[in-house]
Each structure stands twice: as structure tokens, then as C-alpha cells.
Amino acid sequence: MTDEQKSAADGLTRREVMMRTAWAGLGAASALMAAGGVEKLLGQIQPRVDESSPRIGWPSVEKLPPIDDRYPIMPSWNTELRQLAPNVYVYQQQGGTGHLNAGISNAGLFVGEGSLLAFDALGFPLQTKAFIAAAKQATGGKPITQLINSHHHGDHVAGNQFFLPAQILSHPYCRQEVLKAVPNTPASWPKQEGLADGTEARKLAPPTVTFEDNLIYHIGGNDVEFRFVGPAHTWGDMVAYLPKQKILFAADLAFFHLVPYCHNSYVSKWMESIDKVMKMDVDVIVPGHGPVGGKKDLAEAGEYFRFLKAEAKKRYDAKMSAGAAAADIKMGKYDNWMGPERILMNTVRLYDEFKGTLTPDIDMEGTKQAILEYNAIKAGKKSA
């Protein structure tokens, strides 16, 4: 039996198989987060496909139909270092239809007279090296002397080692969680096409300077304000705000055309943080994942949470389990975004809120049970 046939027997459609497999990239990128191990649980809904796909575990789905054909599939976007304002750049990494690599994050770059400041380190060696090379080429070879991590997840901090000896800064919670992950860091990076060549030693470099809020860099004629916006996606989220240019580097406060990932989140507070940004004087928003956008895109991400929270609460009040709720809820246009299976983790986090048991850590047991219930329900529907 092929992996696809086995997946079908488990109640998953071909479209679901492909979309879930695409999420495997995020598991790899997040492997260094302090709460490690959730990837193994989520792997239970990530059947593998033929590794002859364009990237291992990241198949193209350009010809696959949307899950909900009332709505279009997501767009696609390319990797590029783009100038947003004088001395202000975004390193946007490719994604979307045909590039289902959900763990591929974005970064920011601020140019000073003799040095550079980076915002986030990306998650894999080849990505990070490409970002650093592009930054130096665009700025005449200036060194990156400061790096600020937006939060502790691997797709934002695993590349820290390639910025050394730059000074690395973060919120205290981010540093705390990275330090927890250091003992479990593998000695080397496995070879993965487009991600790692297999020769790189692996060292998780924790931030060495912490700040809690409102750190301002006056660099290249710009005022760059690093603000704490958590708890939201995590308990240590930072964003970078340029008030004169009306630009916000939102990191994982914002997911554009991708379903938000709530493994360490406080969803209700995340919604509040999005509402606060919507009231700010901002024109351009750089998400942690997805193409550069604006308030319209952020509002759409906020609507995902509002809709899911309301639907999850109905089912919680009806005594339905989190796994059963996730299998029952239809998200409409959001089912065509990258990572629709994240509804499992997201529903678990909301249930923990409703029960009053939410903590900063991933609910491993709740997630495991939700996956088992979800798969059992899907398999039952398939055989019915």
C-alpha cells in the first residue's frame, strides 16, 4: 500500500494529504523550540508522499483543487530582498501555491552607517546564509552586528549561529525557551535540498541581551521601535515599528495566506494584539509568514480567530471533544490557506482557554488526544 493509499484508508483525501505533508516543513523548522516533541504528535496527520517532489515533503499542489471550491486557492510569492524605505528592507521568502513550505519565515534588515541590524534569523542554514549574503550585497558588504529575535520558535532562531559574533537580543521569555532547547539540539543539520547541504555543524545560539519592551534603535536616519506584544503567538513576541514610515514588521503576530499556528499561543490575547495594530498608523505590514501586505491582510487573519473561537465555543458548550470539534468545523476560505490542519492545535488551545487550563507550554496530551479523535472521525466518515 502506498503512503497515499494508506492516508486515504485513514480518512484523508488527496488534497488533505498534500496539504498536511506540506506542513512537515514547519515541523522541521520548529524542531528546536523549547517544547520540542510536538512535531512527532503532529506527524500522525502528516502522511509522507513521494520524495521526488520539488522539495522533500513539500510537494507542488498547483493542479490540486481547493478544499472548498467556493473560494480561490492562495496566491504565490517569491523570495526577495525588497527595500521598503531608505535603509529598510524585508527578506521575504517564497511561499503559497506551488511552494508549500509553511516553515519558511521572513526577516527584516535595517541599515546603519557602518553596520546592519537584522530582525529574525530564519530557520535553516542555506536560507540564513542567502539572507546574509543578500544583505551584504545590497549594502556594500556591511556587517550585521545586531540581531533581534522576535520569539523562540525554530524558524526564527535556528539560524542565529550564522550571525555570530553579532549581538543577539530578545524578550526574556524567548531567551529562556531557547536555553531550554540547547541541550536537545542535534550536532549537525541533515541534508535537505534548498535548506541544508548536510555539512553544517548545528549550534543553537541563545540571545545574550534581553529587553522587555520599547527598545529603540536610531539607525540609518530611522527610528526602529521594538515593542512587546505578547502574550499572543507566544509569551515573548516582539515586533518592529517604524512610525515615520508607517511600517510594522509584525513577525508571527501576522500570518498572511497561511493558517496561524497556535501551539504556544494565547488566542484571545492574540486577537487583542491584532486589534491594537489595526488602530495603529500603519500602511505596510511584514508578516512572519506570507507576503508583505497591510491592514486588510491582518484583518483577515484576525477574522480567522474570531470565526474559529465562536465555532469552537459552541462545540465546547455542547460537550464535544477538541478533536471532534476540529473535525466538525468548516472554515470556508481558510480551508484553502496553507496549513488547514492547524485547526487541531488551534482548537486545543482554545479549549484550554475555555477550561482555564492554558499555560505557555504546548498541551501535548490534549493535542495527542485531538489527533487520535480527529483521525478516527475522518476514517469513519471515509468508510461510511
N, C-alpha and C positions, 0 to 999 in steps of 0.2 A: 504494500500500500504506500502510495506517495505521501509526502507531507501534506499536500493539498487535499488528497482524499481523506487522510486521517482528520484534518481540520474540519472537513465537511461532515464527517461522521460525528464530530463533537458539536455540530450545530452551527458552524461558522460558514458564511457564504464566501465565495472567492473574493469579493470586494473587501469583506471584513478581514480575511486572511492577509491580503496585501497591505491594508491599512495598518493592521496590528504589527505585521512584520516590519513595516517602516518605522514603527516606534522603537524597534530594537536599538537604533542608533542613539536614542536618548538614554537607554539603559546603559550603554557603553560609556557615554559621556558623563553620566552621573555616578559612575561606579565608585568614585572617591568621596562621595558625600558621606557625612558622618553617620548617617542612619543606614549605611550600606546593608544590602541584602534584599531590599525591596525589589530589585531587578529580577531576582530569582522567582519571587512570587508572581510578578507581572509577566514573566516568561511563560507562565501557564496559559496566557491568552495571546501569545506571540508565536504561532507556528512558523517554522522556517520554510523558505522556498528555495528554489534552485539558485545556488550561489553564482551562477553565470550571469545574474542580474548586473546592471551597470555598476552597482556597489554592493558589497556583501551585505545582505539583509536589507538593502534599500532599493527595492525594485521600482522601475518606472510604472506609473499607473495611467499614463496619458490616454490609453484606449479603454480604460475601465470605466463603467458607468458610475455616476454618483450614487451614494446610498439612497438619497432622497432626490429623485429626478425632477422635483418641483423647483429645485434650486441649482444654480450653476456650481461646478466644481471650483476649487480655489485657483487663483492665478499662479503664475510662477515668477520668480525674481532671481537675479544673478548676483554673484559675488563681485563686489567692487569697493574700492576706497573712494568715497564721494565727499567732496567738500560742501559743507552746508553753510558756511560763513567764513570770513577771513580767519585762518588759523584754527578752524573747527572742522573735523572730519568724522564720518561714520565709516566703519568697516562692516558693511552689510554682506552676510553670507547667503549663498543661493538656497532656494527652497521652493516649496509649492509643488504643483503638479509636474511630475517627471523628475522631481528631486526630493523625494520623501525622506528627508533626513532631519527628523524632528529634534535632534540634539544639537543642531548647528545654530549657535548663538551669534549675536552681533557685539561689536565693541565700539568704543569712542576714542578719539585722539584729539588732543589739544596741544597746539604748537607754541612754544616759547622762543625766546631769542636764541638760546643755545641748547635747548633740550625739549623733550616731549613728555607729556603726561598721558597715560593710557587709562581707559576705563573698561575693565574686564579683560581676561587673559585667554578666552576661548577654551576649548576642551581637548584638542588633540595636537600632537607635535607639528604636523605639516600645516594645519590651519594657522596655528600660532606663529610659526616661522614665516608663513606667507604674509600675515598681517604685519609683523615686524619689518619684513623686507619692503613691503609696500609703503609703510610709514616712513622709513628711512629714504626710500627713493623719492617720495613726494616732498620731502623736507630737506634735501641736500645732505643726508647722512646724519642728521642729528640723533643723539642717543635718547632712549627712553629712560628717564631717571626716576620717575614715579609711576606706580601702578595702583589703581584703586579697584578693589573687588566689590561688586555690587551685592553679592551674597555668596553663600558657601557651596553651592552645587557645582559638581564636577565640570559641567560645560562652561563654567565661568572662572574656575580657579585652577583646573588641572594644568593649564598652560603657564602657570606662574613661574615655573622653574626656568623657562626660556627668557624671562625678563631680567633675571638676576645678572648683576648686583643691584638692580633697581630697588628702591624702597617700596615695599608693598603695604598698603593701608586698607583698613576695612572697619566695619562696625565690630564691637567686641564679640557679639554672638557669632559672627562669621568666623573670626579667628578661633574662637572656642571650638566650633564644629570642624573646622579644617584640622586643628590639632588632634581631635579625636580620630580623624581618618588617617593620620600619618602612619601609625603602626601597621595598618592593613593595606598600605599602598604596595602594589606589585613592584618587583625590581626593574621591570622593563615594559615597554609598550609592545603589544603584539602587532605583527604586520597586518595592516589593513589598507587597502587601496584608497588613496586620497587622504588618509588620516595619519598613518604612521608607517615608516619604512621597515620597522622591526629591529632597528639597530639602536634606538634611543633608550638610554637609561631613564628610569622613571623616579622622580623625586617630587613629592608634594611639598611645595614651599608655602608655609603659612604666612599671613600678614605679620609684620613686625611692629606696626604702628596702628593704634585703634583710635577711633573718634565716635562720638555718639550722635552728633547732629551738626549741621551747618558749618562744615569746613569749606572755606572759600579760597580758591586759587585765583590770583590775578596774573594771568598768563597770556602773552601774545595780544595784549590790548583787550582781553575779555575777562569778565568776572564769571567764574565757573563755581556754582554753589552745589556742594554735595550734601544732600538732605536725607535724613532718615524718614522712611515712610512705612515702617513696619509697626506691628506685625501685619503682614499681608501675604505675599508669596512665601516668605519665611519670617522669622522673628528678627532678622537683621538686614532688611532691604534698604539699599541706598540708591538714589537717583542723582543725576547731574543736571542742573538747571542753569541756563544762560538767559537771564531776564531781558537783557538788551536785545538779544537776537530772537527771543521767544522760542527757544529750542529746549526740549526736555529729552534727555537720554533716560528712558524710563526703566531700563533693564527688564527684569521679569515681572514688574508690575503690569507690563503690557505684552500680550500675545496677539499678533495680527495674522489672521487667517489660519491660526493654529488654536486648538482647544487648550485653554490654560491647564497647567499641571499643578495639582493641589496637594502633593504629598506631604509637605511641611507647612501648609498654609492655614490661615485663619480666614475663611472665605468671607465672612461678614465684614471683617475689618478691611479686607482687600477691596471689597465693594466701596467702603467708605473712602479708602485712599484714592480709588478711581474717581469718585465723585469730587474729591478735593482738587484733583488735577483738572477735571472738567471746568472748574471755576477759575483756574489759573490763566494768566495771559500767555498762552502758548499756541503757536501755529504749527510747529513741526514736532512730532513725537517719534523718537527712535525706540522701537520695542526691543526687548531682549531676544525675541524670536519673531521673524517675519520681516516684511519690507517696511521701509520708512513710511510713516503715514502722519495722521493728525488726529484731532479730537473725534472725528466721525468713526475712525477705526477703533479708538479706545472706547467710545460709547458702545460699539457693537460687542466688544469684549465684555463690558460691564453688563450688557443685556444677557449674555450667556449665563452669568452668575445669577442674575435676578430670576431668569426663567427656571434654571435648574433648582435653585433654592426653593422656589414655590412648589415645583413639581415634587421635589424630594420631601418637603414638609407634609404634603398631602399623603404621601405613602408612609411616612414615618407615623403620622397620626392614625393611619389605618392599620398600624402594627405590621407593616410589610418590612421584610429584612432589607438591608442595604443592597445586597446582591440582586434580590428580586426587583427592587426599585430601579436599579440601574438597567436591568434587562427590560423593564416595562416602559421607561421614559423614552419618548421620541423627541429629539432635539431639533428637528426641522433642518434649517440651513446649516446649523452647526455640525450635523452629522456628515456634511461634506467637507468640513475642515480637516486638517491634518490632526490625527490623534483622537478620533471619536471614542476609542475605548477608554480614554482617561475618565470618562463618566464614572467608571468603577471607583477609582481613587477619590474622585471629587465628591461622589455621593457618600463614601465612607467618612470623609472629613466633615461634611455637612451633618451627617448622623451624629458624629462625635460632638458637634456643636449643640445639636438639639438635646443630646443626653447630658450635656455639661461635663463631658469627659475629655474634651480637647486638650492636647498638650503640643508643644513644639515638635515633638518626635512623631515619626510615622507610626500609624496604628497598624503594625504588622499583622496581628491576629485578625483584626477587623477586615483588613484588605484580603487576607488569605481566605477567610470565610466568604467574602463577597465574590471573589473569583470563582470559588467552587460552586456557589449558588448560581451565579450568572451562567457558567458553562453548563450546569445541569439543566437549567431552564432552556437555554438555547438548543441543547441536544434534544430535549423533549419536544420542542416545537418542530425541530427538523424531522423527527421521526413520526410526528403525528400526521 
